Amino acid sequence: MSAREKLLRQISTAQFAAWELHLYLDTHPADMQAASMLAQYEKKYMHLKEEYEEKYGPLLPKFAQGVEWLKNPWPWENGGDCD
């Protein structure tokens, strides 16, 4: 496994743990230990994400601002099939 794959796995693990704790806290909002763990995993996720993006580029695709997609020609405007 490459260093990039290891880092992606660490990111995925931290994100999964944070999400599961978030769901748990939906039904157990008074559990301060779980809330503390959630904050730790969110911080870890953000740190790992920043590390990944510094080394390998954006983790998620960047989309155009506003309605850039509307400026592209539609399939029927190119005289081709819509299929």
C-alpha positions as CSV (number, residue, x, y, z in Angstrom):
1,M,0.0,0.0,0.0
2,S,1.4,3.4,-1.0
3,A,1.7,6.4,1.4
4,R,-1.2,8.0,-0.5
5,E,-3.4,5.0,0.0
6,K,-2.5,4.9,3.7
7,L,-3.4,8.5,4.2
8,L,-6.7,8.0,2.3
9,R,-7.5,5.1,4.6
10,Q,-6.7,7.2,7.7
11,I,-8.9,10.0,6.4
12,S,-11.7,7.5,5.7
13,T,-11.4,6.0,9.2
14,A,-11.5,9.4,10.9
15,Q,-14.5,10.5,8.8
16,F,-16.4,7.2,9.5
17,A,-15.7,7.4,13.3
18,A,-16.9,11.1,13.4
19,W,-20.0,10.3,11.5
20,E,-20.9,7.3,13.7
21,L,-20.4,9.5,16.8
22,H,-22.5,12.2,15.3
23,L,-25.3,9.7,14.7
24,Y,-24.9,8.3,18.3
25,L,-25.1,11.8,19.7
26,D,-28.4,12.4,17.9
27,T,-30.0,9.9,20.3
28,H,-27.6,10.5,23.3
29,P,-27.0,14.2,23.3
30,A,-26.0,14.3,27.0
31,D,-23.0,11.9,26.5
32,M,-20.1,14.3,27.0
33,Q,-17.5,11.6,26.5
34,A,-18.9,10.9,23.0
35,A,-19.1,14.6,22.2
36,S,-15.4,14.9,23.2
37,M,-14.5,12.0,21.0
38,L,-16.5,13.5,18.1
39,A,-14.5,16.7,18.4
40,Q,-11.2,14.7,18.5
41,Y,-12.1,12.8,15.3
42,E,-13.3,15.9,13.5
43,K,-10.0,17.6,14.3
44,K,-8.1,14.5,13.2
45,Y,-10.0,14.4,10.0
46,M,-9.4,18.0,9.2
47,H,-5.7,17.6,9.9
48,L,-5.4,14.5,7.7
49,K,-7.4,16.2,4.9
50,E,-5.1,19.2,5.0
51,E,-2.1,17.0,4.9
52,Y,-3.5,15.0,1.9
53,E,-4.3,18.2,0.0
54,E,-0.9,19.6,0.5
55,K,0.8,16.5,-0.8
56,Y,-1.6,15.3,-3.5
57,G,-4.1,18.1,-4.3
58,P,-7.8,18.5,-3.6
59,L,-9.5,15.6,-2.0
60,L,-12.8,16.6,-3.6
61,P,-13.4,18.1,-7.0
62,K,-13.8,21.8,-7.2
63,F,-16.9,23.0,-9.0
64,A,-17.4,26.1,-11.0
65,Q,-18.8,29.1,-9.2
66,G,-22.4,30.0,-9.9
67,V,-24.1,28.6,-13.0
68,E,-21.0,27.9,-15.2
69,W,-22.7,24.7,-16.3
70,L,-25.3,26.8,-18.0
71,K,-22.7,28.4,-20.3
72,N,-21.9,25.0,-22.0
73,P,-23.8,24.0,-25.1
74,W,-26.7,21.6,-24.5
75,P,-26.6,18.4,-26.5
76,W,-29.3,19.6,-28.9
77,E,-27.4,22.8,-29.6
78,N,-24.5,20.8,-31.1
79,G,-26.8,19.2,-33.7
80,G,-26.1,15.7,-32.2
81,D,-28.3,13.2,-30.5
82,C,-29.3,13.6,-26.9
83,D,-28.3,10.0,-26.2
